[in-house]
């Protein structure tokens, strides 16, 4: 097989697009997972801890 300059250029661009798409999808998946873990952790907090967190968020 003989690849010309145009074929090599298309191959490089396709690989770069594939790499960027995979990174973007991976970041979205990690963000969703960390958000679910944060919500589960907050749900398991005691009432006192929840109220303290709410006060901090309210800026008191």
C-alpha positions, -999 to 999 in steps of 0.1 A, spaced: 0 0 0 13 34 -9 -1 64 9 3 98 -7 5 131 12 -32 135 10 -39 101 25 -14 107 53 -30 141 60 -65 125 62 -52 98 85 -36 123 109 -67 145 110 -89 115 116 -67 103 144 -66 137 160 -104 140 159 -108 105 173 -84 114 202 -102 147 210 -137 130 209 -126 102 232 -111 128 257 -143 148 256 -165 118 262 -143 105 290 -144 139 308 -182 139 306 -183 104 320 -159 113 349 -178 144 357 -211 126 359 -196 98 381 -180 123 405 -213 142 407 -232 110 416 -206 101 442 -208 136 457 -246 134 459 -244 100 475 -219 112 500 -240 142 509 -271 121 512 -254 99 538 -243 129 559 -258 135 593 -284 162 598 -258 183 616 -234 181 588 -261 189 562 -272 220 581 -236 232 585 -230 228 547 -263 247 540 -251 275 563 -218 277 545 -235 278 511 -258 306 522 -228 327 532 -235 331 569 
